Amino acid sequence: MSQTRKKWLTNRFIYTCKHIVACCLMSSNDDVFRALADSTRRLILEELTDNSEQTLYELCVRLTMEHDVDMSRQGVSNHLEVLEEAGLVASTRQGKYKVLEFAGADRIKTIIAWLDSLAENDIDTETEER
């Protein structure tokens, strides 16, 4: 095999690997955006950041009493499942209770960094146009 062919294959392999990694990162970001798209899930995240380590019952009571959210525990549980799949909420068993807490600080920081880079590109583009 010629040196040129080897170099082409190596570059193609590196490009493919970078593309796969970018797709994996974007799909994980897609989960976060999908989870944050719903106002009830955003409210749940706010509750868990304000009052960490709550049971499902405690969370439902706070949502009902403080935010006037009229939803069953099963409904809240379904929202929590989406948040857990996105890596924004973690749950642990403590005896017979499932304790929930916000666990998505790193995921949110990644999203913020990405959004900041978009904003910087937009500012750079506006500056160049003037």
N, C-alpha and C positions, 0 to 999 in steps of 0.2 A: 504494500500500500504506500502510496506516495506521501510525502511530508505535507503537501497541500491538502490532500484528502483527510489525513489525520487531524490537521489543524481545523478543517471545516467541521469534521465530526465532533471534535472536542468543543468547539464554539457552539455547535448546535445542541450538544448535550447540556452545556452550561445554561444556554438560553432556555431550554426545556425545563430544567430544574428550577430556575428562577421563576418561570411562568407558573409552575406547579405550586411553589411556595406562595407566590402572590395570590393565586386562586384560593388556596387554603386559608390564608389570612383574611381575604375578602369575604369568604363564606362565613368565617367566624364573626367578622364584623357585621355581616348580614343578619346573623342571629341576634346580635345586640340591637341593631336598628329595628328589627322586627319586634323585639321585646319592648323597646322604648316607644314604639308607634302607638301603643294603647295608653290612654290617659289613666286608666285604673292601675295598670302596671307601674306607671311612673309614680302614682300616688303610693303604691305599696313600697316602692323603693325609697321614697321620701320617709315613710313611716319607719322602715327598717334602718335607715341611716340616723334618724332622730332617736329611736328607741331600739337599740340593738338587742338581739336575743329575745325574740317573742315567740310564743307558741301560735299556732294557727288560730286558736280561740281568741287570744289576746289581740292579735292582728285584726281579726274580724270585728271585735268590739271597738277597737280604736277607729277603724274605718267607718263604722256605723255611727258612733257617738261624735267623733270630731270632724268627719268629712261628709257625713250624711250619705254614705254609700250603701245602697240597699241591695246586698248581694249575699247569696248563701255561702256557707263555708266551702261547699264543693266548687262554686264559681271562683272564689278566691284561690282555692287549691289549684284549679286549672291555670289561673294566671301565674301562680308561683311555679308551676311546672315549666312554663315557657321561660320564666326568669332564671330558673335553675339550669335549663338547657343552654341558655345564653351565657352562663357563668356569672350572672349578676347576684344570685342568691345562693347561699349554702344552707343545708339543713343537717342537723345532727340529732341523734336520739339521746335523750336524757330520761332514763326510766321509760315510762309509757308515753312520754311527750316527744314530739318532734319540734326542736327549737330552730327557728329561722334567723338568719342574719345576712346583712349586706356583705357580699364578697366580691364585688365587681370593680373595685377601685382601679386595678391595673387595666381592666378592659375599657373602662371609661377614659382613663388617661390616654390609651392608645387611640381611641376615637377622637378625643380632643386634639391630640397631636396631628392627626390626619386632617381634621377640619381647619386647624391653624395653618397647615401647609397650603390648603386650598385658598384660604384668605390671603396668605402672603403672595401666592401666585397671582391672585386677582389684583392686589395692590401693586405688584410689580408691573402687571399688564397695563393698569390705568396710568402709572407713571410713565411708561414707555410711549403711550398714546399721546400724551401731552407734549 
